[in-house]
């Protein structure tokens, strides 16, 4: 269900061809808060969580990176900066990295790269604003509903009974995506299962009533580019 999502194809090809290949095992950190934001990363295999630790100790996943996802020092032309988030391998991953200063020069020198980067940043900004709206305006339940809708757009596969989110997710993963506790997610999912909105089978979630999820957060029916988990 996510085949129409925009990707900066020329930039992806460039980083894949010129970047340095690095592998990380599940659970390893790619960077930490306070590290110099000196590289742009392209995810070639696996999945990565980019997260921020909240004051109460809860972890909020701000970006769920999948294949062809770009992350790291994505704020260009702002001089030396440090990361204020950390990136952790959700699975075994393969990434390509390129120095930010080199990438900045390529974006400036290529009109194609400039156009792709501006469009990608605009979509990413709209995604972030949309996610924050749902998280802030509709409470924990609305946050989970929003996350499930976005997951269905990013990983959804139509099956006879609804939409299968075709990537394994623990309740702890969902809690981090919502910025809440695992116990809260346990309770909310239990209600959803009882009312037939979703079912869960070995970490795979199937959504049976997508309109109910959308109604709970007054869904704006954003474009598929914006309504993503990435």
N, C-alpha and C positions, 0 to 999 in steps of 0.2 A: 504493500500500500504506500510505499515511500519512493517509488521510482521517479516521481516528478520533482523531487526536492532539488533545488539549485545547488550545484557544486562549481567552484572556480576551477574548471578542468585544466586550463593552461598552467595555472599555479600548481595544482596537484602534480601534474606531469613534471614540472620543473623541479620541485622539491624531491620527488621520487627519483629523478635521474641524477641529481647533484648532491643530495643530502647524505650525511653519514648514517649508516645503519647501526642501530643499537637494539638489543633485546632486553626485556625485563620479565622476570617471573611474577606470577600472581602474588599480589601483596607488596611488591617492591615499589619504592617511591621514585618517581622520575625527577621531581624537584620538590623543595620545601619552601614555606614562607621564609623570606629573608634571603634566599638565593638570588643571585643576579639574574635578571630576566634577559638573558643574552642569546637565546635560541628560539626559533620557531620550529614546532614539531608537527610532523604528519604521521598519523596512525595508519600503518599498513595492514596490521593483523591484530585482532583482539579488541579489548574494550578498556577504557580508562575512565576513572572518576576524577574530576577536578572539584575539590571541596574547600570549604571554609569552616573553621571551627568557631562555633558561637560561644558567647560568654558563659552560657549555662552548661557548656560541655557537649552539647548536641552538635552533630556534624551535618552541614547542609551541602549536598552535592549541587554545585552550580552548573556543571556541565557533565553530561554523560557522553563521552566520546566513543564513536564507533568507527569502522573502517572509512578511510578518506577524511577523517576529521582533522582539523587544524587547531592547535592549541599552543599554549606557552606565551612567548613574548609577542602577542598579537597587537599590542598598542604600539604602533610604529611612529617614528619621527618625534619622539618625546625624550630623547636622551637616555642615559642610564637609569634603570629602575630595578626594583626588587619585586619578586613575586609576593603577593599577599594571600595566595592560595597554595594548596599542594596538589600534586597530581600523583595518583596511585593506580597501579595496574590492577584492574578488576579481574583480568585473566592474564595468561601469558601473552605478551605483546611484542610486536615488532614496530619500531618507529624509525623515521628518518628525521634528522635534525639538521638545521642550517643556521648559521650565525645571523642574528637579527640585522646587523649592519650590512651584510652582503645582500640579504633579502630586501632591505629597504632600497638599496641601489637598483636592484632589478625591478622593483615596483615603480620607481621613479622613471626608469629608462624605457619601460615597455608600456605603451598605451593599453594594450590588451590586459596586462597584469593590473594596471591602475584601475581599469574599469571593473574587472572581476573582483578586485579587493574591496572597492567601494561598495559594490552590490552585496558581497558576502558580509561585510561589516554591518550594513544597514539591516539585512535580514537577521543577523545575530543580535543586534541591538533590539529589534522588535520582538524577537523570541524572548529575550531576557525581560523586557518590560511586561510582556504578556504573562510570563510565568510569575513574576513578582506580584502582578495584579491579583492573580488567582490565589497565591499563597497568603497575601495580606488581607484580602477582602472576604474570603469565604471560609476561614478557619481551617482546622486540621482536616475535616471531612472534605471540604472543597479542594484543599491542596491535593489530597489523594485522588479525588475524582479527576482533577486537572492532569495529574501525572499519568493516570491510566489512559486518558484520552490521547495525550501526547505519545505515550508508549505505543498505542495502537496505530498512530500515524507513522512512527519510526520503525516499528518492528512487526506491525500487524499483518496477519495472513488470514484471509477469509476461510472459514471452515463451516461445516453444516450447521453448527450450533451458535455461530457468531464470529468473533474476531479473536484469533489466537495471537497473543503477544509472544512472538517466536524468539525469545531469549530468556534464559533462566534468571529469576529474581527472587531473592529471599525477602522476608518481611523486614529485615534490617536494611537491605538495599532500598526498599520503598520508603522506610523511615528516614533515611539519609536524603533521599530525593525530596521528601516533604519537609525536612527540618523538624521532625518530631521523634517520638520514641517508638521502639519496636512494639511495645505493649499497646500503644494507641493504634498502630496499624493493625495489630492482631484483632482488636475489638472491631474496628471499622470494616475489615475484610469479612469478619464473621457475620456482621449484619448484611453485607452485600451478598454473601453466599446464601444466607437464609431467605433473602428476598429475590434471589434468582438473577441478580445483576451480573455477578461474576461467578466463576468457579476456578479452583486452583488444583492443579495436578502436578506434583513433584516440581515445584518452583515455576511452573508454566501457568500463566493466567489466561483464561478465556473470558472475554467480555460478551455477555448475552444481551445486554440492554444498554447500548451506547447512548440512545436519546435520554435515558434517565440520568446518566452521568453529565451530559451536556446541560440538561435542564437545571441541575443542582448548582451550576456556576454561571448561569445565564450566558452560555457560550456565545461568543461573538462570531462563530463560524469563520475564523481566520483562514487565510490561505494555508495550504499544506506546508509551505515553506516556513511559516511562522509557528504553526502548531506542531512542534517537534520537541522531543526530549533532549536533543543535542544542544 
